[in-house]
């Protein structure tokens, strides 16, 4: 019996599906910067930011209605009042971040902005470690150092005088906001990701739209607006949905590491569509970034740990070695309801997701 349970635990924490989900999210987001660069010729940065999030909210709301029409069974837990502080923080940070990014895009090449977006990994990981106590081993620390170095290489315009690009600072400010926001979203990752994206899209989009109205930046033709909305659905709505799904398994810091594929995709699109040249410093930064990403994805975390008794609600199944509660009726497959985990001590490879937020001895 114990051997069977250990096999379930080991199978449960082979996070290949979650890694692929994070990379899919990265690919969808990677198209945002180069396409936004084109659309910014007909839209203001604040208007663009608003449309991206509104497109995410509208698109995912349509997905929700399609699910209802098809009478698909709900297997996800809904957001409750207890999560409202995280929801509000998520929305406010998401209002600020894309505005910073869109301003940065107007002042710096899209390829540079795409690779600078990797600073989001550093911000997310540092905040996750300091404030949310996610464990980091030497490989993860080395990855963070290398990624930070690559961001510095791209931020410097003139190495002789060390003058930083103002556009780069705006992109880095956006990444810092998103780093904090990623950790807020992590606290919602066990809830319905579709509901989270809809709230995030309409909340952040409406806030950015009000700012655009207040500053007189409402502009754009119907084709540009529709294209921006569709881009928001694809590169924000679907991307955020898959990102949250990956966070559920991997935690905030590690999901962001796999998300590092997004800037590389953005660079490729910028090179093909916008004909932006690849400088020597850019290629050097790319090499450093790839090295940092390698160390991050090869990190493993295994030790004996204690699960305290806890009660919560989220989507789960009974074949993972952690959900051992019983039902009056036989339930097969994934489902959602409030349940209690009994206290237990065991050892297996794991990630800092919702069931593994235990303290570590250093």
C-alpha positions as CSV (number, residue, x, y, z in Angstrom):
1,X,0.0,0.0,0.0
2,X,2.8,2.4,1.0
3,X,4.7,1.6,-2.3
4,X,1.6,2.2,-4.3
5,X,1.0,5.6,-2.6
6,X,4.7,6.6,-3.3
7,X,4.3,5.7,-7.0
8,X,1.2,8.0,-7.1
9,X,3.2,10.8,-5.5
10,X,6.1,10.4,-7.9
11,X,3.8,10.3,-10.9
12,X,1.9,13.3,-9.6
13,X,5.1,15.4,-9.4
14,X,6.3,14.8,-12.9
15,X,5.4,18.3,-14.0
16,X,5.8,17.8,-17.7
17,X,2.3,18.8,-18.5
18,X,2.6,22.0,-16.4
19,X,5.9,22.9,-18.1
20,X,4.4,22.5,-21.5
21,X,1.4,24.6,-20.4
22,X,3.8,27.4,-19.2
23,X,5.7,27.3,-22.5
24,X,2.4,27.5,-24.4
25,X,1.5,30.5,-22.3
26,X,4.9,32.0,-23.2
27,X,4.4,31.4,-26.9
28,X,1.0,33.2,-26.9
29,X,2.4,36.2,-24.9
30,X,5.5,36.3,-27.1
31,X,3.6,37.6,-30.0
32,X,2.4,40.6,-28.1
33,X,5.3,43.0,-28.2
34,X,6.1,42.9,-31.9
35,X,2.4,43.1,-33.0
36,X,1.7,45.8,-30.4
37,X,4.6,47.8,-31.9
38,X,2.7,47.8,-35.2
39,X,-0.6,48.7,-33.6
40,X,0.9,51.6,-31.6
41,X,1.2,53.5,-34.9
42,X,-2.6,54.0,-34.6
43,X,-3.2,53.7,-30.9
44,X,-1.9,55.5,-27.8
45,X,0.0,53.4,-25.2
46,X,-2.7,53.7,-22.6
47,X,-5.5,52.9,-25.0
48,X,-3.5,49.9,-26.3
49,X,-3.0,48.6,-22.7
50,X,-6.8,49.0,-22.1
51,X,-7.8,47.2,-25.2
52,X,-5.4,44.3,-24.6
53,X,-7.0,43.5,-21.2
54,X,-10.5,44.2,-22.4
55,X,-9.9,41.8,-25.3
56,X,-8.8,39.2,-22.8
57,X,-11.9,39.7,-20.7
58,X,-14.3,39.7,-23.6
59,X,-12.7,36.7,-25.3
60,X,-12.6,34.5,-22.1
61,X,-16.2,35.6,-21.3
62,X,-17.2,34.2,-24.7
63,X,-15.4,30.9,-23.8
64,X,-17.4,30.8,-20.6
65,X,-20.7,31.2,-22.5
66,X,-19.7,28.5,-24.9
67,X,-19.0,26.2,-22.0
68,X,-22.4,27.0,-20.6
69,X,-24.2,26.3,-23.9
70,X,-22.5,23.0,-24.1
71,X,-23.5,22.2,-20.5
72,X,-19.9,21.3,-19.5
73,X,-19.6,20.3,-15.9
74,X,-17.9,22.9,-13.7
75,X,-14.8,21.3,-12.0
76,X,-13.2,24.4,-10.8
77,X,-13.6,26.3,-7.5
78,X,-15.0,29.8,-7.7
79,X,-13.3,32.9,-6.2
80,X,-14.7,33.9,-2.8
81,X,-14.6,37.0,-0.6
82,X,-11.5,35.6,1.1
83,X,-9.6,36.2,-2.1
84,X,-10.7,39.7,-2.8
85,X,-7.5,41.4,-1.5
86,X,-5.5,39.4,-4.0
87,X,-8.0,40.2,-6.7
88,X,-7.8,43.9,-6.1
89,X,-4.0,43.9,-6.0
90,X,-3.9,41.9,-9.2
91,X,-6.1,44.4,-11.0
92,X,-4.3,47.5,-9.9
93,X,-0.9,46.1,-10.8
94,X,-2.2,44.9,-14.2
95,X,-3.4,48.5,-14.9
96,X,0.1,49.9,-14.3
97,X,2.2,47.2,-15.9
98,X,0.9,47.3,-19.5
99,X,0.9,51.1,-19.6
100,X,4.6,51.0,-18.6
101,X,5.3,48.4,-21.3
102,X,3.4,50.3,-24.0
103,X,5.3,53.5,-23.2
104,X,8.6,51.5,-23.2
105,X,7.8,50.1,-26.6
106,X,7.4,53.5,-28.1
107,X,11.0,54.4,-26.9
108,X,12.9,51.2,-27.5
109,X,13.1,48.5,-30.2
110,X,10.5,45.7,-29.9
111,X,13.2,43.0,-29.8
112,X,15.0,44.7,-26.9
113,X,11.7,45.1,-25.0
114,X,10.9,41.4,-25.7
115,X,14.1,40.2,-24.1
116,X,14.0,42.7,-21.3
117,X,10.7,41.1,-20.3
118,X,12.7,38.3,-18.8
119,X,13.4,40.6,-15.8
120,X,9.8,39.6,-14.8
121,X,11.3,36.2,-13.9
122,X,13.8,37.9,-11.5
123,X,11.2,40.0,-9.8
124,X,8.7,37.1,-9.5
125,X,11.3,34.8,-8.1
126,X,12.7,37.3,-5.6
127,X,9.3,38.2,-4.3
128,X,8.2,34.6,-4.1
129,X,11.3,33.7,-2.1
130,X,11.3,36.7,0.3
131,X,7.5,37.2,0.9
132,X,6.0,33.8,0.0
133,X,8.9,31.6,1.2
134,X,9.3,29.6,-2.0
135,X,12.5,27.6,-1.7
136,X,15.4,28.4,-4.1
137,X,18.5,26.2,-4.5
138,X,21.9,27.2,-5.9
139,X,20.8,26.5,-9.5
140,X,17.8,28.8,-9.2
141,X,20.1,31.5,-7.7
142,X,22.5,31.1,-10.6
143,X,19.7,31.4,-13.1
144,X,18.4,34.6,-11.4
145,X,21.9,36.1,-11.6
146,X,22.4,35.3,-15.2
147,X,19.0,36.5,-16.2
148,X,19.6,39.8,-14.4
149,X,23.0,40.2,-16.1
150,X,21.4,39.7,-19.5
151,X,18.8,42.4,-18.7
152,X,21.7,44.8,-17.7
153,X,23.4,44.1,-21.0
154,X,20.3,45.1,-22.9
155,X,19.5,48.2,-20.8
156,X,22.8,49.9,-21.4
157,X,22.9,52.1,-24.5
158,X,26.5,53.3,-24.2
159,X,28.9,51.1,-22.3
160,X,31.5,54.0,-22.2
161,X,29.2,56.3,-20.3
162,X,26.8,53.7,-18.8
163,X,23.7,55.7,-19.9
164,X,20.5,53.7,-19.6
165,X,17.7,53.8,-22.1
166,X,14.6,55.5,-20.7
167,X,12.5,53.0,-22.6
168,X,14.3,50.2,-20.9
169,X,13.4,51.6,-17.5
170,X,9.7,51.6,-18.4
171,X,9.9,48.0,-19.6
172,X,11.6,47.0,-16.3
173,X,9.0,48.9,-14.3
174,X,6.3,46.9,-16.1
175,X,8.2,43.7,-15.2
176,X,8.4,44.6,-11.5
177,X,4.6,45.2,-11.5
178,X,4.0,41.9,-13.1
179,X,6.5,40.2,-10.7
180,X,4.3,41.3,-7.8
181,X,1.1,40.5,-9.7
182,X,2.3,37.0,-10.5
183,X,2.6,36.3,-6.8
184,X,-0.8,37.7,-6.2
185,X,-2.2,35.5,-9.0
186,X,-0.4,32.5,-7.4
187,X,-2.7,32.9,-4.4
188,X,-5.6,32.4,-6.8
189,X,-4.2,29.6,-8.8
190,X,-6.3,26.9,-7.2
191,X,-9.4,28.7,-8.2
192,X,-11.1,28.7,-11.6
193,X,-8.5,30.2,-14.0
194,X,-11.2,31.2,-16.5
195,X,-12.9,33.3,-13.8
196,X,-9.6,34.9,-12.8
197,X,-8.8,35.9,-16.4
198,X,-12.3,37.4,-16.9
199,X,-12.0,39.5,-13.7
200,X,-8.4,40.5,-14.5
201,X,-9.3,41.4,-18.1
202,X,-12.4,43.6,-17.3
203,X,-11.0,45.0,-14.1
204,X,-7.6,46.0,-15.5
205,X,-8.9,47.0,-18.9
206,X,-11.6,49.3,-17.4
207,X,-9.0,50.9,-15.2
208,X,-6.6,51.6,-18.0
209,X,-9.5,52.8,-20.2
210,X,-10.5,55.4,-17.5
211,X,-6.9,56.6,-17.4
212,X,-6.9,56.9,-21.1
213,X,-10.1,59.0,-21.0
214,X,-8.8,61.2,-18.2
215,X,-5.6,61.9,-20.1
216,X,-7.3,62.5,-23.4
217,X,-5.6,59.4,-25.0
218,X,-8.7,57.9,-26.4
219,X,-8.0,57.4,-30.1
220,X,-7.9,54.8,-32.9
221,X,-9.8,53.6,-35.9
222,X,-12.2,50.6,-35.7
223,X,-9.8,48.2,-37.5
224,X,-7.0,49.0,-35.0
225,X,-9.3,48.7,-32.0
226,X,-10.7,45.3,-33.2
227,X,-7.2,44.0,-33.9
228,X,-6.0,45.1,-30.5
229,X,-8.9,43.4,-28.8
230,X,-8.2,40.1,-30.7
231,X,-4.5,40.4,-29.8
232,X,-5.6,40.8,-26.2
233,X,-7.7,37.7,-26.3
234,X,-4.8,35.6,-27.7
235,X,-1.7,37.0,-26.1
236,X,-3.2,38.1,-22.8
237,X,-6.5,36.1,-22.3
238,X,-5.3,32.6,-23.4
239,X,-1.8,33.2,-22.2
240,X,-2.9,34.2,-18.7
241,X,-5.3,31.2,-18.5
242,X,-2.5,28.7,-19.3
243,X,0.0,30.6,-17.1
244,X,-2.4,30.3,-14.1
245,X,-2.9,26.6,-14.8
246,X,0.9,26.1,-14.8
247,X,1.3,28.1,-11.6
248,X,-1.1,25.7,-9.8
249,X,1.5,22.9,-10.3
250,X,4.8,24.8,-10.4
251,X,4.5,27.8,-8.1
252,X,5.2,31.5,-9.0
253,X,9.0,31.5,-9.5
254,X,9.3,28.3,-11.5
255,X,6.4,29.1,-13.8
256,X,8.0,32.4,-14.6
257,X,11.3,30.7,-15.5
258,X,9.6,28.5,-18.1
259,X,7.8,31.7,-19.3
260,X,11.2,32.9,-20.4
261,X,10.5,31.4,-23.8
262,X,8.1,34.4,-24.4
263,X,10.8,37.0,-25.2
264,X,12.7,34.7,-27.5
265,X,9.5,34.2,-29.5
266,X,9.0,38.0,-29.5
267,X,12.5,38.5,-30.7
268,X,12.0,36.0,-33.6
269,X,8.8,37.7,-34.7
270,X,10.4,41.2,-34.5
271,X,13.3,40.0,-36.6
272,X,11.0,38.5,-39.2
273,X,8.2,41.1,-39.4
274,X,9.7,44.3,-38.3
275,X,13.2,43.7,-39.8
276,X,14.9,44.8,-36.6
277,X,18.6,44.0,-36.6
278,X,20.3,41.7,-34.1
279,X,23.3,43.5,-32.5
280,X,26.3,41.8,-30.9
281,X,25.2,42.9,-27.4
282,X,21.7,41.5,-28.1
283,X,23.2,38.1,-29.1
284,X,25.4,38.1,-26.1
285,X,22.4,38.8,-23.8
286,X,20.5,36.0,-25.5
287,X,23.4,33.5,-24.8
288,X,23.4,34.5,-21.1
289,X,19.6,34.3,-20.9
290,X,19.7,30.7,-22.4
291,X,22.3,29.7,-19.9
292,X,20.2,31.1,-17.0
293,X,17.1,29.3,-18.3
294,X,19.0,26.0,-18.5
295,X,20.0,26.2,-14.8
296,X,16.5,27.1,-13.8
297,X,14.8,24.2,-15.6
298,X,17.2,21.6,-14.3
299,X,16.5,22.3,-10.7
300,X,15.0,19.5,-8.6
301,X,13.5,19.7,-5.1
302,X,13.2,16.5,-2.9
303,X,13.1,16.1,0.9
304,X,11.1,14.9,3.8
305,X,8.3,17.4,4.6
306,X,5.3,17.8,6.8
307,X,1.8,18.5,5.7
308,X,-0.3,20.2,8.4
309,X,-4.0,19.6,8.4
310,X,-5.8,22.0,6.1
311,X,-9.1,22.6,4.5
312,X,-9.7,24.3,1.1
313,X,-11.5,24.0,-2.2
314,X,-10.0,23.4,-5.6
315,X,-10.0,21.1,-8.6
316,X,-8.5,17.7,-7.7
317,X,-8.6,13.9,-8.2
318,X,-7.9,11.0,-5.9
319,X,-5.0,9.5,-7.7
320,X,-2.2,11.9,-6.6
321,X,-1.4,10.6,-3.2
322,X,-2.5,13.8,-1.4
323,X,-6.3,13.7,-1.7
324,X,-7.3,10.7,0.4
325,X,-10.7,11.8,1.7
326,X,-13.7,9.7,0.9
327,X,-17.1,10.4,-0.7
328,X,-20.5,9.0,0.0
329,X,-20.9,8.4,-3.7
330,X,-18.2,7.0,-6.0
331,X,-16.5,9.9,-7.9
332,X,-14.1,9.2,-10.7
333,X,-11.8,11.8,-12.3
334,X,-11.4,15.4,-11.4
335,X,-13.9,17.4,-9.4
336,X,-14.1,20.4,-7.0
337,X,-15.5,20.7,-3.5
338,X,-14.3,21.8,-0.1
339,X,-12.1,19.0,1.5
340,X,-9.7,18.5,4.4
341,X,-6.2,17.1,4.2
342,X,-5.0,15.1,7.1
343,X,-1.6,15.8,8.7
344,X,1.1,13.6,7.1
345,X,4.9,13.4,6.7
346,X,6.5,11.9,3.6
347,X,9.3,12.5,1.1
348,X,9.0,12.9,-2.7
349,X,10.0,15.4,-5.5
350,X,7.7,18.4,-5.3
351,X,7.2,22.0,-6.4
352,X,6.0,24.9,-4.2
353,X,2.4,24.7,-5.2
354,X,-0.6,25.1,-2.9
355,X,0.0,21.8,-1.0
356,X,3.7,22.3,-0.5
357,X,4.2,25.7,1.2
358,X,6.0,24.2,4.2
359,X,9.0,26.0,5.8
360,X,12.6,24.9,5.0
361,X,15.7,24.7,7.1
362,X,18.7,26.5,5.5
